């Protein structure tokens, strides 16, 4: 499965030491240079399972760049170009643009739910709490409640 990621899922998982679940779920994860640059602002080392791939469709990047940040723009462009099976992206506007281009998306919370289903993680409530307290991850109370319900931890 070809998976492309924006910054958020990787950065948040690195902050709490659970980045390995991306490798365990997907093997290799592709990121564009703008995402690598964003990640390197906060993390001194990046995991070996991340591979940097340069998107080349300037027309798509140009049309997205007026709406999204550079990481989202390049990640969506790369995912479209290579026909990725999945794009990891959290930001609402970016997900909307990606979906309109025919991409399947999930965010950090979707990755955590999949990791639990795959037996890679046990209870998700402590992981969520770590994301909030350590990584400063923010979601609404309604999103948190739905996440815990889907995890069977409501």
DOKOL-884477 format. One record per residue: residue number from 0; residue in one letter; y, z, x of N, C-alpha, C, O in turn. Coordinates in steps of 0.1 Angstrom, whole numbers. Last residue first. Example, Ala and Ser with C-alpha at 12.3 -4.5 7.8 and 13.67 -1.06 7.14 Angstrom:
(r 1,S,(-22,71,128),(-11,71,137),(0,79,129),(11,80,134))
(r 0,A,(-57,78,132),(-45,78,123),(-33,78,132),(-33,85,142))
END
This chain:
(r 153,X,(45,254,-156),(57,258,-165),(55,272,-169),(64,277,-176))
(r 152,X,(27,240,-140),(32,253,-136),(44,258,-144),(52,266,-139))
(r 151,X,(19,214,-141),(11,225,-148),(14,239,-144),(6,248,-144))
(r 150,X,(36,195,-133),(27,201,-122),(18,212,-128),(9,217,-121))
(r 149,X,(50,191,-156),(41,181,-151),(31,186,-140),(20,181,-139))
(r 148,X,(65,215,-155),(56,212,-166),(46,202,-162),(34,204,-164))
(r 147,X,(80,212,-132),(70,222,-133),(60,221,-144),(49,224,-143))
(r 146,X,(95,189,-141),(87,189,-129),(76,199,-129),(65,196,-127))
(r 145,X,(109,201,-163),(100,190,-165),(90,188,-153),(78,186,-155))
(r 144,X,(125,220,-149),(115,224,-160),(105,213,-162),(93,216,-164))
(r 143,X,(140,203,-133),(131,213,-127),(121,217,-137),(109,218,-134))
(r 142,X,(155,190,-152),(146,182,-143),(136,192,-137),(124,189,-136))
(r 141,X,(169,211,-164),(160,203,-172),(150,195,-163),(138,194,-167))
(r 140,X,(185,219,-143),(175,229,-148),(165,221,-156),(153,225,-156))
(r 139,X,(189,193,-119),(193,200,-131),(182,209,-135),(170,208,-131))
(r 138,X,(187,197,-83),(184,189,-96),(188,198,-107),(190,210,-106))
(r 137,X,(190,196,-49),(197,199,-61),(192,190,-73),(192,178,-72))
(r 136,X,(183,211,-18),(179,201,-28),(184,205,-41),(183,217,-45))
(r 135,X,(186,225,5),(198,224,-4),(195,213,-14),(205,206,-18))
(r 134,X,(165,232,21),(170,218,22),(182,216,13),(188,205,14))
(r 133,X,(161,259,15),(162,255,28),(169,241,30),(177,239,38))
(r 132,X,(162,263,-14),(168,273,-4),(170,268,10),(179,272,17))
(r 131,X,(151,239,-25),(164,244,-29),(170,253,-19),(182,251,-15))
(r 130,X,(126,237,-11),(136,226,-11),(150,230,-15),(160,226,-9))
(r 129,X,(115,262,-18),(119,259,-4),(129,248,-3),(138,248,4))
(r 128,X,(110,257,-45),(119,268,-41),(124,266,-27),(136,268,-24))
(r 127,X,(91,237,-43),(104,234,-50),(114,245,-45),(126,241,-42))
(r 126,X,(71,252,-31),(76,241,-24),(90,237,-30),(99,235,-22))
(r 125,X,(65,271,-51),(71,276,-39),(77,264,-30),(86,266,-23))
(r 124,X,(56,252,-72),(68,260,-74),(74,266,-61),(86,265,-59))
(r 123,X,(32,240,-66),(44,233,-63),(57,241,-64),(67,238,-59))
(r 122,X,(1,249,-53),(12,253,-62),(25,246,-57),(28,247,-45))
(r 121,X,(-10,227,-31),(-15,236,-41),(-4,237,-51),(1,228,-58))
(r 120,X,(-14,194,-18),(-6,206,-20),(-12,214,-31),(-18,208,-40))
(r 119,X,(-34,175,-17),(-27,178,-5),(-18,190,-6),(-16,197,5))
(r 118,X,(-47,166,-40),(-52,178,-34),(-46,181,-20),(-51,189,-13))
(r 117,X,(-35,146,-55),(-44,142,-44),(-50,154,-36),(-58,152,-27))
(r 116,X,(-18,161,-71),(-29,154,-77),(-40,150,-67),(-52,150,-70))
(r 115,X,(1,168,-51),(-7,179,-57),(-20,172,-64),(-31,177,-63))
(r 114,X,(11,143,-44),(4,151,-34),(-4,162,-40),(-15,165,-35))
(r 113,X,(23,137,-69),(12,129,-64),(4,136,-53),(-8,136,-53))
(r 112,X,(43,156,-69),(33,156,-79),(21,148,-75),(10,152,-78))
(r 111,X,(58,148,-46),(51,161,-46),(41,162,-57),(30,168,-55))
(r 110,X,(67,123,-55),(58,124,-43),(51,137,-43),(39,138,-40))
(r 109,X,(83,131,-76),(72,123,-79),(62,123,-67),(49,123,-69))
(r 108,X,(103,144,-61),(95,152,-70),(82,144,-74),(72,150,-76))
(r 107,X,(114,122,-46),(108,133,-39),(98,141,-49),(87,144,-45))
(r 106,X,(107,93,-67),(115,102,-59),(107,113,-53),(95,113,-53))
(r 105,X,(98,59,-71),(95,73,-74),(104,81,-64),(109,75,-54))
(r 104,X,(95,26,-84),(102,36,-77),(96,50,-80),(91,52,-91))
(r 103,X,(89,-8,-82),(84,4,-87),(90,15,-78),(90,14,-66))
(r 102,X,(113,-35,-88),(106,-25,-79),(101,-13,-86),(107,-8,-96))
(r 101,X,(129,-53,-102),(114,-53,-103),(106,-44,-94),(94,-45,-93))
(r 100,X,(155,-49,-102),(150,-60,-93),(135,-60,-93),(129,-68,-85))
(r 99,X,(159,-27,-117),(163,-40,-123),(159,-52,-114),(158,-63,-119))
(r 98,X,(149,-8,-99),(141,-11,-111),(146,-25,-117),(137,-32,-121))
(r 97,X,(172,-7,-82),(158,-11,-77),(149,-15,-89),(142,-26,-88))
(r 96,X,(192,2,-99),(193,-11,-92),(179,-16,-88),(176,-28,-90))
(r 95,X,(181,27,-105),(184,18,-115),(185,4,-110),(179,-6,-116))
(r 94,X,(180,39,-80),(168,37,-87),(170,27,-98),(161,18,-101))
(r 93,X,(208,40,-74),(199,33,-66),(186,29,-73),(181,18,-72))
(r 92,X,(216,59,-94),(222,45,-94),(213,36,-86),(210,24,-90))
(r 91,X,(201,82,-87),(200,75,-100),(204,61,-100),(197,52,-105))
(r 90,X,(183,88,-57),(196,86,-64),(195,77,-76),(189,67,-76))
(r 89,X,(158,86,-45),(161,97,-55),(174,94,-63),(174,98,-75))
(r 88,X,(130,67,-36),(145,68,-37),(148,78,-48),(142,77,-59))
(r 87,X,(106,47,-24),(109,62,-25),(125,63,-25),(131,60,-15))
(r 86,X,(90,21,-38),(102,25,-31),(105,39,-34),(105,43,-46))
(r 85,X,(59,3,-36),(66,15,-40),(79,17,-31),(78,15,-19))
(r 84,X,(50,-21,-26),(44,-16,-38),(51,-4,-44),(50,-1,-56))
(r 83,X,(73,-46,-15),(67,-33,-14),(61,-28,-27),(66,-32,-38))
(r 82,X,(80,-72,-7),(72,-70,-18),(65,-56,-18),(53,-55,-21))
(r 81,X,(99,-76,13),(85,-76,17),(75,-73,6),(63,-72,8))
(r 80,X,(123,-78,-2),(119,-88,8),(104,-88,11),(98,-99,11))
(r 79,X,(124,-54,-16),(124,-66,-23),(118,-77,-14),(109,-85,-18))
(r 78,X,(126,-35,5),(115,-34,-4),(113,-47,-12),(102,-52,-15))
(r 77,X,(150,-43,17),(137,-44,25),(126,-44,15),(116,-52,16))
(r 76,X,(168,-37,-4),(167,-51,1),(154,-53,9),(147,-63,6))
(r 75,X,(164,-9,-6),(161,-18,-17),(159,-32,-12),(150,-39,-16))
(r 74,X,(173,-2,20),(160,2,16),(155,-7,4),(144,-12,4))
(r 73,X,(200,-11,21),(190,-17,30),(175,-14,25),(167,-22,26))
(r 72,X,(211,5,1),(212,-9,1),(201,-16,9),(195,-25,5))
(r 71,X,(206,31,9),(200,26,-4),(200,11,-4),(190,5,-8))
(r 70,X,(221,31,33),(206,34,33),(200,29,21),(189,22,21))
(r 69,X,(248,26,24),(240,16,33),(225,19,33),(217,9,34))
(r 68,X,(252,32,-11),(254,35,3),(245,26,11),(236,20,6))
(r 67,X,(261,8,-37),(253,18,-31),(257,21,-17),(264,13,-11))
(r 66,X,(278,-13,-45),(274,-3,-55),(268,9,-49),(268,20,-55))
(r 65,X,(283,-31,-25),(295,-26,-33),(291,-15,-43),(300,-8,-48))
(r 64,X,(258,-36,-16),(266,-28,-8),(279,-23,-15),(285,-13,-12))
(r 63,X,(245,-55,-32),(242,-41,-34),(252,-32,-27),(254,-21,-32))
(r 62,X,(254,-79,-22),(256,-76,-36),(254,-61,-39),(260,-56,-48))
(r 61,X,(246,-78,4),(260,-79,1),(263,-75,-13),(272,-68,-16))
(r 60,X,(218,-77,2),(225,-66,8),(240,-66,4),(246,-55,1))
(r 59,X,(214,-103,-8),(210,-91,-16),(218,-79,-11),(223,-71,-19))
(r 58,X,(224,-119,13),(229,-120,0),(226,-108,-9),(235,-103,-16))
(r 57,X,(208,-111,36),(222,-108,35),(228,-109,21),(237,-101,18))
(r 56,X,(178,-103,42),(185,-109,30),(199,-105,29),(202,-96,21))
(r 55,X,(166,-87,61),(173,-99,65),(180,-106,54),(188,-116,56))
(r 54,X,(159,-54,73),(160,-64,62),(169,-76,66),(178,-74,74))
(r 53,X,(139,-43,99),(153,-48,96),(152,-57,84),(145,-67,85))
(r 52,X,(121,-13,100),(120,-28,98),(134,-32,93),(140,-26,84))
(r 51,X,(105,13,115),(118,7,112),(117,-8,111),(112,-14,120))
(r 50,X,(81,35,103),(84,23,111),(97,16,106),(99,14,94))
(r 49,X,(67,67,105),(78,59,100),(80,47,109),(80,48,122))
(r 48,X,(47,80,118),(43,72,107),(54,64,101),(52,55,92))
(r 47,X,(60,97,137),(55,84,141),(50,75,130),(50,63,132))
(r 46,X,(90,113,125),(76,112,126),(71,98,130),(78,88,126))
(r 45,X,(118,119,146),(113,113,134),(98,111,135),(93,108,147))
(r 44,X,(140,144,157),(128,136,159),(123,131,145),(124,138,135))
(r 43,X,(163,157,148),(163,151,162),(151,142,164),(151,134,173))
(r 42,X,(181,152,118),(168,155,124),(167,149,138),(170,137,140))
(r 41,X,(206,144,110),(201,157,107),(188,162,113),(185,173,114))
(r 40,X,(210,118,119),(222,127,118),(217,142,116),(224,151,121))
(r 39,X,(186,105,115),(189,110,129),(202,119,129),(204,126,139))
(r 38,X,(189,96,89),(179,107,92),(182,113,106),(181,125,107))
(r 37,X,(208,76,92),(210,87,84),(201,99,87),(206,110,88))
(r 36,X,(193,58,109),(205,64,113),(209,76,105),(213,86,111))
(r 35,X,(172,51,91),(169,58,104),(182,65,109),(181,76,114))
(r 34,X,(187,38,72),(180,51,68),(176,58,81),(178,71,82))
(r 33,X,(195,16,86),(205,25,80),(199,39,76),(205,49,78))
(r 32,X,(170,3,93),(179,9,103),(189,19,97),(191,29,103))
(r 31,X,(145,11,67),(155,2,74),(163,10,84),(163,22,84))
(r 30,X,(111,21,69),(125,24,66),(134,14,73),(130,9,84))
(r 29,X,(78,25,57),(88,16,63),(102,21,59),(105,25,48))
(r 28,X,(51,44,65),(62,43,56),(73,35,63),(77,39,74))
(r 27,X,(15,45,67),(28,41,72),(39,40,61),(36,36,50))
(r 26,X,(1,65,45),(-1,60,58),(12,57,65),(20,66,68))
(r 25,X,(5,78,20),(8,64,22),(5,57,35),(6,45,37))
(r 24,X,(-4,105,21),(-4,97,8),(-4,82,11),(-11,74,4))
(r 23,X,(-1,113,47),(-14,115,41),(-15,106,28),(-26,102,25))
(r 22,X,(26,107,52),(16,100,60),(2,101,52),(-5,91,52))
(r 21,X,(37,125,33),(40,111,32),(30,103,40),(25,92,34))
(r 20,X,(29,149,43),(23,145,30),(26,130,28),(18,123,21))
(r 19,X,(44,154,66),(30,149,67),(24,144,54),(15,136,54))
(r 18,X,(67,168,59),(67,154,60),(54,147,61),(52,135,57))
(r 17,X,(71,195,55),(60,189,48),(60,174,48),(54,167,40))
(r 16,X,(92,211,65),(80,209,73),(68,203,66),(57,205,70))
(r 15,X,(116,211,53),(107,221,49),(93,220,56),(84,227,53))
(r 14,X,(129,189,64),(136,201,64),(126,213,61),(128,224,66))
(r 13,X,(111,168,58),(113,172,72),(119,186,72),(115,194,81))
(r 12,X,(117,166,30),(104,170,35),(104,174,50),(97,184,53))
(r 11,X,(143,157,31),(140,169,25),(127,175,29),(125,187,31))
(r 10,X,(140,132,45),(149,142,50),(145,156,44),(144,166,52))
(r 9,X,(123,117,27),(119,120,41),(127,132,47),(121,142,52))
(r 8,X,(138,116,4),(125,122,4),(121,126,18),(116,137,20))
(r 7,X,(164,104,13),(163,117,7),(149,123,8),(148,134,12))
(r 6,X,(165,77,24),(166,89,32),(161,102,26),(155,110,32))
(r 5,X,(140,54,12),(154,58,14),(154,71,22),(143,76,25))
(r 4,X,(111,36,21),(118,48,17),(132,48,21),(137,43,31))
(r 3,X,(83,17,11),(96,17,17),(103,30,12),(102,34,1))
(r 2,X,(49,9,14),(59,18,9),(72,18,18),(71,18,30))
(r 1,X,(21,-9,7),(34,-10,14),(44,-1,7),(47,-3,-5))
(r 0,X,(-12,0,8),(0,0,0),(12,0,9),(14,8,18))
END
